[in-house]
Amino acid sequence: MDNPSEKPDGQVTPDATKRPDTGYTANQADNAHADNANQADSADADKTGTADGAPEGSDSEPRTKSRKKKDGSLGRSLSHIFRLGVKELQGLRRDWILLVLIAYSFTFAIYTAATAMPDGISKATIGIVDEDDSPLSRRIAMAFYPPMFLPPVPISIQEMDSGMDQDLYTFTLDIPPNFQRDVLYGKARTSN
């Protein structure tokens, strides 16, 4: 009876069957696992100075297992994130359609959006109806500078709507009679 798990009649107990994944019997695998756990505990004791986890000469409570788990979990999480990132990049390398879409999104689409659409008005036409003909109304008309506006065109009140309908003017401005006087006296004008 060379094998301790063999019975006297030559039968083998279920513990002695070899596991296909490791090649060890169930008892040998369990013993190896227990030895690894004991070695890890002794390595922790060597790092901290004592077997219970507290530094030598310390009166503090020993470190709990949850504290050890928290210390290692950040590194473990970062390791998992890194491995998942590498895995995704490897999968992306095989997906040519997605690579083309990503390249387009970060190059041509950005360039097209930046150059095709203006961020403000440029060379807008403006017609001004100046019914006040005062220094204030002239200063308002001179405030529309190029390149945002073309020089203002003085128009009559009758030309205002027809010019907008015919797309002659982008904007029209009506400065009412006695506008400067009302501004100086603080009167508020309301639009009709």
Solvent accessible surface area in square Angstrom, and as a share of the most:
residue,aa,sasa,rsa
1,M,158,0.71
2,D,149,0.77
3,N,58,0.30
4,P,131,0.82
5,S,19,0.12
6,E,57,0.25
7,K,96,0.41
8,P,129,0.81
9,D,103,0.53
10,G,49,0.47
11,Q,110,0.49
12,V,81,0.47
13,T,32,0.18
14,P,114,0.72
15,D,71,0.37
16,A,11,0.09
17,T,83,0.48
18,K,146,0.62
19,R,95,0.35
20,P,140,0.88
21,D,119,0.62
22,T,70,0.41
23,G,40,0.39
24,Y,114,0.43
25,T,20,0.12
26,A,24,0.19
27,N,69,0.35
28,Q,95,0.42
29,A,17,0.13
30,D,85,0.44
31,N,94,0.48
32,A,45,0.35
33,H,136,0.61
34,A,51,0.39
35,D,80,0.42
36,N,95,0.48
37,A,48,0.37
38,N,98,0.50
39,Q,118,0.53
40,A,56,0.43
41,D,93,0.48
42,S,60,0.39
43,A,46,0.36
44,D,51,0.27
45,A,17,0.13
46,D,121,0.63
47,K,167,0.71
48,T,36,0.21
49,G,31,0.30
50,T,43,0.25
51,A,98,0.76
52,D,84,0.43
53,G,5,0.05
54,A,7,0.05
55,P,78,0.49
56,E,130,0.58
57,G,88,0.85
58,S,43,0.28
59,D,151,0.78
60,S,70,0.45
61,E,148,0.66
62,P,64,0.40
63,R,102,0.37
64,T,85,0.49
65,K,172,0.73
66,S,69,0.44
67,R,137,0.50
68,K,80,0.34
69,K,138,0.58
70,K,146,0.62
71,D,77,0.40
72,G,31,0.30
73,S,42,0.27
74,L,119,0.59
75,G,45,0.43
76,R,134,0.49
77,S,50,0.33
78,L,104,0.52
79,S,37,0.24
80,H,88,0.39
81,I,113,0.57
82,F,145,0.60
83,R,144,0.53
84,L,106,0.53
85,G,33,0.32
86,V,57,0.32
87,K,129,0.54
88,E,119,0.53
89,L,117,0.58
90,Q,78,0.35
91,G,32,0.31
92,L,40,0.20
93,R,153,0.56
94,R,171,0.62
95,D,63,0.32
96,W,180,0.63
97,I,132,0.67
98,L,79,0.39
99,L,54,0.27
100,V,98,0.56
101,L,100,0.50
102,I,68,0.34
103,A,56,0.44
104,Y,114,0.43
105,S,53,0.34
106,F,147,0.61
107,T,72,0.42
108,F,139,0.58
109,A,33,0.26
110,I,99,0.50
111,Y,147,0.56
112,T,76,0.44
113,A,50,0.39
114,A,76,0.59
115,T,86,0.50
116,A,69,0.54
117,M,133,0.59
118,P,108,0.68
119,D,158,0.82
120,G,43,0.42
121,I,71,0.36
122,S,75,0.48
123,K,134,0.57
124,A,8,0.06
125,T,41,0.24
126,I,5,0.03
127,G,0,0.00
128,I,7,0.04
129,V,6,0.03
130,D,53,0.28
131,E,80,0.36
132,D,30,0.15
133,D,101,0.52
134,S,13,0.08
135,P,76,0.48
136,L,52,0.26
137,S,0,0.00
138,R,112,0.41
139,R,172,0.63
140,I,51,0.26
141,A,25,0.19
142,M,138,0.62
143,A,57,0.44
144,F,49,0.21
145,Y,153,0.58
146,P,90,0.57
147,P,98,0.62
148,M,99,0.44
149,F,28,0.12
150,L,74,0.37
151,P,95,0.60
152,P,39,0.24
153,V,67,0.38
154,P,118,0.74
155,I,18,0.09
156,S,49,0.31
157,I,78,0.40
158,Q,142,0.63
159,E,83,0.37
160,M,32,0.14
161,D,103,0.53
162,S,52,0.33
163,G,2,0.02
164,M,80,0.36
165,D,119,0.61
166,Q,120,0.54
167,D,126,0.65
168,L,100,0.50
169,Y,33,0.12
170,T,74,0.43
171,F,83,0.35
172,T,37,0.22
173,L,56,0.28
174,D,56,0.29
175,I,6,0.03
176,P,35,0.22
177,P,66,0.41
178,N,69,0.35
179,F,47,0.19
180,Q,49,0.22
181,R,116,0.42
182,D,7,0.03
183,V,74,0.43
184,L,134,0.66
185,Y,166,0.63
186,G,63,0.61
187,K,129,0.55
188,A,97,0.75
189,R,119,0.43
190,T,124,0.72
191,S,114,0.73
192,N,196,1.00
